Amino acid sequence: MIKDKFYVEVVLGNPGKSVGTSLKLSLKQIQKEIGILEEKLLNFEKQVHQDLLTSLKTIRGICEKTAIMLVVLTGGFERFSSPGELFNYTGFTSIIRESKRIKKYYFFNNT
């Protein structure tokens, strides 16, 4: 929003120096506050769901940031009582094909 205001001031003409300075300072302050809040959220999630984060990071291809996003978006996977509910939430569908000795799982996006 602050970026938009600053852009409008520039497009409409030469903004007053005080207006431009004020908007730039406001933008910097908001960005700083966002960074602080993101750091607090990260620390909170690490404390509350440390075991879950550690388990998720053992899966190949899942880094710390991805693990945190999965935990945050799914509420620590507590929102779902079954894997099927999780797949429905994400828009993926699972298909199980079985033979006598082999069970194969296929996942595809249902959209």
N, C-alpha and C positions, 0 to 999 in steps of 0.2 A: 504494500500500500504506500509506504514511504517512497519506494523506488518510482512508483507510478506518479506520485505527486511531483517528485523531482523531475521526471521525464516531461510531464506536462509543462512545468515551469520553463524548461529548456526549449521545448517545441514552440510554446507561445511567444517566446521572445527571450531576451536576456533577463534571467531572474535577478532580483536584487541580491547583492552579495550576502546580506544577512539571511535571506530566505534560503538560499542554496546552502550556506553553512549550517543553518539550523536543521535542514532536512538531512544533510549528510551526518551530522552528529546524532540525530535521532535514529537513523538507519544503523549506524555503528553500535549504538547502545542496544538496540533491539537484537542485532546479530549476536552481541556479547551475551545477552540474557538467554537467547536460544541455546547457545553453546553451553552455558551453565546448566540449564534445565536438561539438556540431552545428557550431560555428564552425570547429573543426579539420577536420572532414569536408568542409565547404564549401571551405576553402582547399586541402585536398589534391586534391579533385576539380578545382578550377580549375587547379591546377598540372599535373596528369596529363593531363587531357582538354581543355585550353584550346581547341585547334582545333575539336574536336567541339562543344563548348559554343557557340563563336562561330557555327559553321555552323547548329546547331539554332535559335539565336536569330534567324536570318534568316528562318525560317519564320513566316509570319503566325500570330499567336495563341500562340506559344510564348515565354514570358518566361524569365528566368534561373532561377527556381525550378523551373519545369516542365522546362527543359532539364537541370538538375542531377538531378532525379528520374528522368528517362528514362535518363541515363547511369548512375546508380547502380543502378537496377532491371535494366538490361540488360547491365551489366558493360561499358559502353562499346560496346555492340552487337557485342562480340566473341564472345558466346555463340551467335550465329546465323550460319549460313553462307549463308542465303538470306532474302529478304523473306518467303517463305512460312513459315519457321520462326518469324520474329518475329510474324507474324499468328497463328499457332497458339498461341504463348506468351501473347499478349494476349487471345485468344478471338475475334479478328476473322477474317473470311474475305473474300477478295477474289474478285471475278468480273470477268473481262475480256470485253467485248463488242466485236467488231471488224467493221467494214465495210471496203470497199476503201480509204477514205481516213481513217477516224476510228477511234481506239482509245479506248474509255471504260473507266474503272476504277470499280467500285462496291465499297464496303466496308460490311459490316454485322456486327453482333455476333452471334455464333453461339450465344449462350446463351439 
